[in-house]
């Protein structure tokens, strides 16, 4: 059993039977998980709106609470009292299940993330595989939303969302294979322990592919074609309102926090830092905050891509990069590991130097290959008479 579960169980057996203590500990863990995700979503929503306001030279939310800090709670209260509408021809049970199916993977993913040493709710020896498995459920939820809504805009948005999720899942999995090979384990805690050097230095290509692929899977700008408001009203969740809409939004924004936590664990050393035995949780939260800030910065800076550009980026750019990273990592580990199959800190620095050079070269090469060749119109003097004067010709 995990450390936190054991603590709750030990307290419970003082006043409850053993079986009741197990039930109480399980319910307490679920309560902590659900509220952590919902509170994380609320904090991220506030942070995103305030930061985008600063990026756009405006204030952002500033009425409810100091610096608008209570605005997410005001929004939640408003959505709770809004009418919950269901289209007349919708598939009722499936339509009802969509918000739950979208939110549950985010909650389950946080269960295996270690916030500090020995503080993960569950320390699975296949934690990386578990994260990939539960996040794949999101594609099913998006398709369910489009199909059950009986709405063409929702169906178009769902089709786009599923296509993007499936396409970007491939390079993301390939990128994580490099991390697993270097650390020698799929346990999240073991990956953190193996990072005597942060893996974003040892695996720069994997980090780049993972953060780009995760942005697409989270439906973040510039990959948010699944709910392109200028084309599809609101995409797959067009027909959702009230509490259902609030849960879908909580899943989307909570997914960013959960993805930042996973990236901080796999690439930034998790809780590692000075005095990590006491301040590990603080280092972890700081790293999560930096990654969440990067997501917000990208959203406020880049315009939305077209669906063909998004698909080309996945198959023609990120997939080759992930395969090259996997090949390079396999060869490096094969030649550098010792007789026990372990890599020293010096070996990791050697890998970091090689992989950084490889990353710069392949990103430049494949970036040139997929770059669209724009040929702007050129004006040249002509001799086309028009009411006594000459206009230019377009070539």
ChimeraX attribute file (.defattr): number of C-alpha atoms within 10 A of each C-alpha:
attribute: neighborCount
match mode: 1-to-1
recipient: residues
	/A:1	10
	/A:2	13
	/A:3	14
	/A:4	17
	/A:5	19
	/A:6	15
	/A:7	12
	/A:8	17
	/A:9	23
	/A:10	16
	/A:11	12
	/A:12	19
	/A:13	15
	/A:14	10
	/A:15	10
	/A:16	14
	/A:17	10
	/A:18	14
	/A:19	12
	/A:20	14
	/A:21	20
	/A:22	19
	/A:23	13
	/A:24	18
	/A:25	21
	/A:26	15
	/A:27	12
	/A:28	15
	/A:29	16
	/A:30	16
	/A:31	11
	/A:32	14
	/A:33	19
	/A:34	17
	/A:35	12
	/A:36	15
	/A:37	23
	/A:38	18
	/A:39	16
	/A:40	18
	/A:41	23
	/A:42	22
	/A:43	19
	/A:44	22
	/A:45	19
	/A:46	19
	/A:47	20
	/A:48	21
	/A:49	18
	/A:50	20
	/A:51	19
	/A:52	18
	/A:53	15
	/A:54	13
	/A:55	15
	/A:56	12
	/A:57	9
	/A:58	11
	/A:59	15
	/A:60	19
	/A:61	19
	/A:62	13
	/A:63	11
	/A:64	13
	/A:65	11
	/A:66	10
	/A:67	14
	/A:68	18
	/A:69	19
	/A:70	17
	/A:71	21
	/A:72	20
	/A:73	15
	/A:74	14
	/A:75	12
	/A:76	17
	/A:77	14
	/A:78	13
	/A:79	18
	/A:80	16
	/A:81	10
	/A:82	12
	/A:83	10
	/A:84	14
	/A:85	11
	/A:86	15
	/A:87	14
	/A:88	9
	/A:89	10
	/A:90	17
	/A:91	16
	/A:92	13
	/A:93	9
	/A:94	16
	/A:95	22
	/A:96	17
	/A:97	15
	/A:98	24
	/A:99	25
	/A:100	14
	/A:101	20
	/A:102	25
	/A:103	23
	/A:104	16
	/A:105	20
	/A:106	28
	/A:107	23
	/A:108	19
	/A:109	23
	/A:110	24
	/A:111	19
	/A:112	24
	/A:113	27
	/A:114	24
	/A:115	22
	/A:116	23
	/A:117	18
	/A:118	13
	/A:119	17
	/A:120	20
	/A:121	22
	/A:122	19
	/A:123	20
	/A:124	18
	/A:125	15
	/A:126	13
	/A:127	22
	/A:128	24
	/A:129	17
	/A:130	16
	/A:131	21
	/A:132	15
	/A:133	12
	/A:134	15
	/A:135	21
	/A:136	15
	/A:137	15
	/A:138	23
	/A:139	20
	/A:140	15
	/A:141	23
	/A:142	27
	/A:143	21
	/A:144	22
	/A:145	30
	/A:146	26
	/A:147	21
	/A:148	23
	/A:149	25
	/A:150	17
	/A:151	20
	/A:152	15
	/A:153	22
	/A:154	27
	/A:155	25
	/A:156	20
	/A:157	29
	/A:158	27
	/A:159	20
	/A:160	20
	/A:161	29
	/A:162	18
	/A:163	17
	/A:164	25
	/A:165	23
	/A:166	14
	/A:167	21
	/A:168	25
	/A:169	21
	/A:170	16
	/A:171	26
	/A:172	25
	/A:173	19
	/A:174	22
	/A:175	29
	/A:176	23
	/A:177	22
	/A:178	26
	/A:179	25
	/A:180	18
	/A:181	15
	/A:182	23
	/A:183	21
	/A:184	15
	/A:185	17
	/A:186	20
	/A:187	21
	/A:188	27
	/A:189	27
	/A:190	17
	/A:191	23
	/A:192	25
	/A:193	17
	/A:194	21
	/A:195	22
	/A:196	14
	/A:197	18
	/A:198	20
	/A:199	26
	/A:200	21
	/A:201	19
	/A:202	26
	/A:203	27
	/A:204	21
	/A:205	26
	/A:206	32
	/A:207	24
	/A:208	19
	/A:209	25
	/A:210	25
	/A:211	19
	/A:212	20
	/A:213	27
	/A:214	22
	/A:215	21
	/A:216	23
	/A:217	26
	/A:218	22
	/A:219	20
	/A:220	22
	/A:221	21
	/A:222	18
	/A:223	27
	/A:224	26
	/A:225	27
	/A:226	28
	/A:227	24
	/A:228	16
	/A:229	12
	/A:230	9
	/A:231	13
	/A:232	18
	/A:233	15
	/A:234	18
	/A:235	29
	/A:236	31
	/A:237	26
	/A:238	21
	/A:239	24
	/A:240	23
	/A:241	18
	/A:242	17
	/A:243	19
	/A:244	22
	/A:245	18
	/A:246	19
	/A:247	22
	/A:248	20
	/A:249	18
	/A:250	25
	/A:251	27
	/A:252	19
	/A:253	23
	/A:254	27
	/A:255	27
	/A:256	26
	/A:257	24
	/A:258	25
	/A:259	24
	/A:260	24
	/A:261	25
	/A:262	22
	/A:263	21
	/A:264	28
	/A:265	28
	/A:266	27
	/A:267	24
	/A:268	24
	/A:269	24
	/A:270	33
	/A:271	28
	/A:272	23
	/A:273	15
	/A:274	10
	/A:275	10
	/A:276	16
	/A:277	12
	/A:278	12
	/A:279	15
	/A:280	20
	/A:281	19
	/A:282	16
	/A:283	22
	/A:284	23
	/A:285	18
	/A:286	15
	/A:287	20
	/A:288	24
	/A:289	18
	/A:290	13
	/A:291	21
	/A:292	20
	/A:293	17
	/A:294	14
	/A:295	20
	/A:296	21
	/A:297	16
	/A:298	14
	/A:299	19
	/A:300	18
	/A:301	13
	/A:302	11
	/A:303	12
	/A:304	16
	/A:305	14
	/A:306	13
	/A:307	17
	/A:308	8
	/A:309	14
	/A:310	20
	/A:311	17
	/A:312	16
	/A:313	20
	/A:314	24
	/A:315	15
	/A:316	14
	/A:317	21
	/A:318	28
	/A:319	24
	/A:320	17
	/A:321	25
	/A:322	26
	/A:323	18
	/A:324	19
	/A:325	24
	/A:326	22
	/A:327	12
	/A:328	17
	/A:329	21
	/A:330	15
	/A:331	10
	/A:332	18
	/A:333	19
	/A:334	12
	/A:335	9
	/A:336	17
	/A:337	15
	/A:338	12
	/A:339	7
	/A:340	6
	/A:341	10
	/A:342	15
	/A:343	17
	/A:344	13
	/A:345	13
	/A:346	12
	/A:347	17
	/A:348	24
	/A:349	15
	/A:350	14
	/A:351	20
	/A:352	20
	/A:353	13
	/A:354	16
	/A:355	22
	/A:356	16
	/A:357	11
	/A:358	18
	/A:359	19
	/A:360	12
	/A:361	12
	/A:362	17
	/A:363	17
	/A:364	11
	/A:365	12
	/A:366	16
	/A:367	15
	/A:368	12
	/A:369	12
	/A:370	13
	/A:371	11
	/A:372	9
	/A:373	8
	/A:374	6
	/A:375	6
	/A:376	7
	/A:377	9
	/A:378	9
	/A:379	11
	/A:380	10
	/A:381	10
	/A:382	11
	/A:383	10
	/A:384	12
	/A:385	10
	/A:386	8
	/A:387	6
	/A:388	6
	/A:389	8
	/A:390	12
	/A:391	13
	/A:392	13
	/A:393	13
	/A:394	10
	/A:395	8
